[in-house]
Amino acid sequence: MANILLTRIDNRLIHGQVATQWCGTIGANLILVANDRVSEDKVRQGLMDMAAPTGVATRYFSIQKTIEIIHKAADRQKIFIVVDSPEDALKLVEGGVTDIKKVNIGNMHMAEGKRQVATTVAVDDKDVAAFKRLEELGVKLEIQRVPSTAVEDISKLYK
């Protein structure tokens, strides 16, 4: 059983302020970015390594590799998983990462075909379907930009 403290959707993945605040609040010592593109992009990994808090390890795995090896994590690893989208979070859960009990929805940029539903969250129908499926699977969802801000009502996702 992996010691997953939090799974967060943030399409910026690892970046300074949020990485530092979340790691400090939840006590993570490992940030695992589960993302197919970034798992093969050494330049982007290097940039994110610079944004990670001192003393916090980073790993960059594809979604499939995360599914395959997360259960091998050592007990001492306090894991903060960061994914790009609700679809990626759903792939992890449906792929057998049953230790994901809560998904923090932090940042989903506005793009063509998306609608703004919360301070830093824009969704399309595909995102909404993934959120509904996550809830059906028993995963708690919460919208919260940083630990010091209030949790926003998740019903906003479905409007």
C-alpha positions in Angstrom: 0.0 0.0 0.0 1.5 3.3 -1.1 1.6 6.2 1.3 -0.2 8.7 -1.0 -1.0 11.9 1.0 -2.6 13.8 -1.8 -3.3 13.6 -5.5 -3.6 17.0 -7.2 -4.8 18.1 -10.6 -2.7 21.1 -11.7 -1.8 21.5 -15.4 1.3 23.4 -14.4 2.4 20.3 -12.5 5.3 21.3 -10.2 5.7 25.0 -9.7 7.2 26.9 -6.8 4.6 28.4 -4.6 2.1 25.6 -4.8 4.6 22.8 -4.5 6.1 24.4 -1.5 2.8 25.2 0.2 1.2 21.8 -0.4 4.4 19.7 0.5 4.7 21.7 3.7 1.1 21.3 4.7 0.7 17.6 3.9 4.3 16.6 4.9 5.2 15.1 1.5 8.8 14.0 0.9 8.2 12.9 -2.7 6.4 14.6 -5.6 5.4 12.1 -8.2 4.4 13.6 -11.5 2.3 11.1 -13.4 2.2 12.4 -17.0 3.1 10.7 -20.2 4.6 13.7 -21.9 6.7 14.9 -19.0 8.0 11.4 -18.3 10.0 11.7 -21.5 10.9 15.4 -21.3 14.2 15.9 -19.4 14.2 19.6 -20.0 10.8 20.1 -18.4 11.8 17.7 -15.6 14.8 19.8 -14.9 12.8 23.0 -14.7 10.3 21.4 -12.3 13.2 20.0 -10.1 14.2 23.6 -9.6 10.7 24.5 -8.4 10.5 21.5 -6.0 11.0 22.3 -2.3 14.5 21.5 -0.8 14.6 18.0 0.6 11.6 16.8 -1.5 12.5 14.1 -4.1 10.8 14.2 -7.5 9.8 11.4 -9.9 8.4 11.6 -13.4 6.5 8.5 -14.5 4.0 7.8 -17.3 0.5 7.0 -16.2 1.1 3.3 -16.9 4.4 3.1 -15.1 2.8 4.8 -12.1 0.1 2.2 -12.1 2.6 -0.6 -12.4 5.1 0.5 -9.6 3.3 2.7 -7.1 2.5 -0.3 -4.9 6.3 -0.8 -4.6 6.8 2.5 -2.8 8.6 2.4 0.5 6.6 3.2 3.6 9.0 6.1 4.3 7.9 7.8 1.0 5.1 10.3 1.7 3.8 10.8 -1.8 2.2 13.8 -3.4 1.0 12.8 -6.8 0.5 15.6 -9.4 -1.5 15.0 -12.6 -2.4 17.2 -15.5 -6.1 16.4 -15.9 -9.0 14.6 -14.3 -8.7 12.0 -17.0 -5.2 11.1 -15.8 -6.4 10.9 -12.2 -9.2 8.6 -13.4 -6.8 6.4 -15.3 -4.7 5.9 -12.2 -7.7 5.0 -10.1 -9.2 2.7 -12.7 -5.8 1.2 -13.3 -5.6 0.0 -9.7 -4.1 2.9 -7.7 -6.7 2.3 -5.0 -4.8 4.4 -2.5 -6.1 7.6 -4.1 -8.9 8.5 -1.8 -9.0 12.2 -2.5 -8.3 14.4 -5.5 -7.5 18.1 -5.0 -8.5 20.2 -8.0 -6.1 23.1 -8.2 -5.5 24.5 -11.6 -7.2 23.7 -14.9 -6.5 26.5 -17.4 -9.2 28.0 -19.6 -9.0 26.8 -23.2 -11.2 26.5 -26.2 -14.3 24.5 -25.4 -13.9 24.9 -21.6 -16.0 27.0 -19.2 -14.8 28.6 -16.0 -16.4 27.0 -13.0 -14.2 28.1 -10.1 -11.4 30.5 -9.4 -8.7 28.6 -11.2 -10.8 25.7 -12.7 -12.1 25.5 -16.3 -13.8 22.3 -17.5 -15.3 20.7 -20.5 -17.7 17.8 -20.8 -14.9 15.2 -20.8 -13.5 16.6 -17.5 -17.0 16.6 -16.0 -17.5 12.9 -17.0 -14.1 12.0 -15.4 -15.0 13.8 -12.2 -18.4 12.0 -12.0 -16.7 8.7 -12.5 -14.1 9.4 -9.8 -16.9 10.2 -7.4 -18.7 7.0 -8.4 -15.5 5.1 -7.5 -15.5 6.7 -4.0 -12.9 9.3 -4.6 -13.5 12.6 -2.7 -13.1 15.7 -4.8 -12.2 19.2 -3.5 -11.4 22.4 -5.3 -8.7 24.3 -3.5 -6.0 26.5 -5.0 -3.6 26.5 -2.0 -3.9 25.2 1.5 -4.5 28.7 2.9 -7.6 29.3 0.7 -11.1 28.0 1.3 -12.3 24.8 -0.3 -14.7 25.6 -3.0 -18.0 23.8 -3.6 -17.5 20.9 -6.0 -21.1 21.3 -7.3 -19.6 24.1 -9.4 -17.9 21.4 -11.6 -21.3 20.1 -12.8 -23.0 23.4 -13.7 
